[in-house]
Amino acid sequence: MQPRSPEPTRRPGPPPIAGPRRFAGPPTSFIVITVAVVQVVGTLFSAGHQDAPRPLDGLAILLLLAGPAGLALRKRAPQVMLPLALVATGAYLVLGYAWGPIVLSLALAIVLTAAAGLRWQAWAGAAIAAAAVIAGSAMTGDENWAVRASAGVAWAVILVLLGQGFRRRSERFAEYRRRREEAQKAERDEYRLTLARDIHDVVAHSLSMINVQASVALHVGADDPEKLRPALEAIKAASKESLTEVRQLLGVLREDVPLAPAARPTLARVPELVRNAQVGGLRVTLEDNADHPGVGPAQQEAAYRIIQEALTNVGRHSGARSAVVRIAQTDRELEVTIDDDGAGMGGALPGNGLTGMRERAVALGGSFTLHSLEPGLRVQATLPTHHEGTRP
């Protein structure tokens, strides 16, 4: 029984997109109950300190509760709030009941109507309330009626503007949430694309190498048994490594392991790729002039995957006999070039492998090009060494 390989070190995924939390205001039930208590209790208290033409009765209590009851419809039917508050407040005052905080529900109805986006209804209701204040102030005969009327009109305008301010604030939060969701969706799509590239690279390369090694084993097994063991060992190592990486990648789909394995492939493993390709009969020359410690892990992984996929394609599709892998580095760039003497593209469209190589290079701010040779094909990728990359 083989010992289990150690679990990969957990690495945190991408941080959540933080932002201000929206305050939706107090619950509707709290608003309704509070306004109803203030209007009823406040009016009962004020009625005991003034002489009103008509004493409070059941109809007065009903009118005091009608306005707050209309506020309960602020989400389901906001267009009903303001008309109900206007009718209840107007009827209460016209019937001559004692003055009190009856206008509280009307003021809130104007604010909430404007906040609900019913701008013209809010302005119309505020105009009716302002006109009533002007008429009531003029009818009292008070010499300061114009001041009172102006104050009433000003308050009506302020209430509408306050509601519109709440509306704009809500729209800004909605736009922010929309952009945040788009960013999170783009990040999830990038996750899936990264997974698809990694799974393609791991599976395609490993299965291709296993197929080549198995062919070698079948070919030399009978005539030269000494060469059989290295081929079988290569198959064992490739299958084990492939299963480990695929298990980690599939674990991401279950969200029980991080996206990136604990150890990313580096340029130090390129000679291993070359040896595996040589076992299959391909003559591969490696020219490595890069200073690996000066290259970031994201760039090293991308370069490794590009070389891996390029050698896989050479072995599977091109019919080439030899290939040259060149790794060069300048102060700002890492350049990877793979030349072969095979049949080239032959007019075929790029497949998933070439598309994945291009996406890896572009994600790091680099470039990816294909050049036809006579004969063969050149795969060339340039990666800026100062770029941090976009991989989570």
DAVENQUI-V134705 format. One record per residue. N is the residue number from 1. SS is DSSP state (~ for helix, > for strand, _ for the rest). PSI is psi as a letter, one per 30 degrees, with the letter a starting at -180 (none if undefined). Layout:
n->(N/N)
ss->(SS/SS)
psi->(PSI/PSI)
This chain:
n->(1/2/3/4/5/6/7/8/9/10/11/12/13/14/15/16/17/18/19/20/21/22/23/24/25/26/27/28/29/30/31/32/33/34/35/36/37/38/39/40/41/42/43/44/45/46/47/48/49/50/51/52/53/54/55/56/57/58/59/60/61/62/63/64/65/66/67/68/69/70/71/72/73/74/75/76/77/78/79/80/81/82/83/84/85/86/87/88/89/90/91/92/93/94/95/96/97/98/99/100/101/102/103/104/105/106/107/108/109/110/111/112/113/114/115/116/117/118/119/120/121/122/123/124/125/126/127/128/129/130/131/132/133/134/135/136/137/138/139/140/141/142/143/144/145/146/147/148/149/150/151/152/153/154/155/156/157/158/159/160/161/162/163/164/165/166/167/168/169/170/171/172/173/174/175/176/177/178/179/180/181/182/183/184/185/186/187/188/189/190/191/192/193/194/195/196/197/198/199/200/201/202/203/204/205/206/207/208/209/210/211/212/213/214/215/216/217/218/219/220/221/222/223/224/225/226/227/228/229/230/231/232/233/234/235/236/237/238/239/240/241/242/243/244/245/246/247/248/249/250/251/252/253/254/255/256/257/258/259/260/261/262/263/264/265/266/267/268/269/270/271/272/273/274/275/276/277/278/279/280/281/282/283/284/285/286/287/288/289/290/291/292/293/294/295/296/297/298/299/300/301/302/303/304/305/306/307/308/309/310/311/312/313/314/315/316/317/318/319/320/321/322/323/324/325/326/327/328/329/330/331/332/333/334/335/336/337/338/339/340/341/342/343/344/345/346/347/348/349/350/351/352/353/354/355/356/357/358/359/360/361/362/363/364/365/366/367/368/369/370/371/372/373/374/375/376/377/378/379/380/381/382/383/384/385/386/387/388/389/390/391/392)
ss->(_/_/_/_/_/_/_/_/_/_/_/_/_/_/_/_/_/_/_/_/_/_/_/_/_/_/_/~/~/~/~/~/~/~/~/~/~/~/~/~/~/~/~/~/~/~/~/_/_/_/_/_/_/_/_/_/_/~/~/~/~/~/~/~/~/~/~/~/~/~/~/_/_/_/_/_/_/_/~/~/~/~/~/~/~/~/~/~/~/~/~/~/~/~/_/_/_/_/_/_/_/_/~/~/~/~/~/~/~/~/~/~/~/~/~/_/_/_/~/~/~/~/~/~/~/~/~/~/~/~/~/~/~/~/~/~/~/~/~/_/_/_/_/_/~/~/~/~/~/~/~/~/~/~/~/~/~/~/~/~/~/~/~/~/~/~/~/~/~/~/~/~/~/~/~/~/~/~/~/~/~/~/~/~/~/~/~/~/~/~/~/~/~/~/~/~/~/~/~/~/~/~/~/~/~/~/~/~/~/~/~/~/~/~/~/~/~/~/~/~/_/_/_/_/_/~/~/~/~/~/~/~/~/~/~/~/~/~/~/~/~/~/~/~/~/~/~/~/~/~/~/~/~/_/_/_/_/_/_/_/_/_/_/_/_/_/~/~/~/~/~/~/~/~/~/~/~/~/~/_/_/_/>/>/>/>/>/>/_/_/_/~/~/~/_/_/~/~/~/~/~/~/~/~/~/~/~/~/~/~/~/~/~/~/~/~/~/~/_/_/_/>/>/>/>/>/>/>/>/_/_/_/>/>/>/>/>/>/>/>/_/_/_/_/_/_/_/_/_/_/_/~/~/~/~/~/~/~/~/~/~/~/~/_/_/_/>/>/>/>/>/>/_/_/_/_/>/>/>/>/>/>/>/>/_/_/_/_/_/_/_/_)
psi->(k/k/k/k/k/k/k/k/k/k/k/k/a/k/k/l/j/l/l/k/k/k/j/g/l/l/l/e/e/e/e/e/e/e/e/e/e/e/e/e/e/e/e/e/e/f/f/f/g/l/j/k/f/k/l/k/a/e/e/e/e/e/e/f/f/e/e/e/e/f/f/f/g/f/e/e/i/f/f/f/e/e/e/e/e/e/e/e/e/e/e/e/e/e/f/g/l/k/k/a/h/f/f/e/e/e/e/e/e/e/e/e/e/e/f/f/g/i/e/e/e/e/e/e/e/e/e/e/e/e/e/e/e/e/e/e/e/e/f/f/g/k/f/g/e/e/e/e/e/e/e/e/e/e/e/e/e/e/e/e/e/e/e/e/e/e/e/e/e/e/e/e/e/e/e/e/e/e/e/e/e/e/e/e/e/e/e/e/e/e/e/e/e/e/e/e/e/e/e/e/e/e/e/e/e/e/e/e/e/e/e/e/e/e/e/e/e/e/e/f/e/e/e/i/f/f/f/e/e/e/e/e/e/e/e/e/e/e/e/e/e/e/e/e/e/e/e/e/e/f/f/e/f/f/h/f/l/l/e/k/l/e/j/k/k/l/f/f/g/e/e/e/e/e/e/e/e/e/e/g/f/k/j/k/k/k/j/j/g/k/i/e/f/g/k/l/e/e/e/e/e/e/e/e/e/e/e/e/e/e/e/e/e/e/e/e/e/f/g/l/f/l/l/k/k/k/j/l/k/a/f/f/k/k/k/k/k/j/k/l/h/a/f/a/e/g/g/l/k/k/a/e/e/e/e/e/e/e/e/e/e/e/f/g/g/a/l/k/l/k/k/k/l/j/l/a/k/k/k/k/k/k/k/k/f/f/k/f/l/g/k/none)
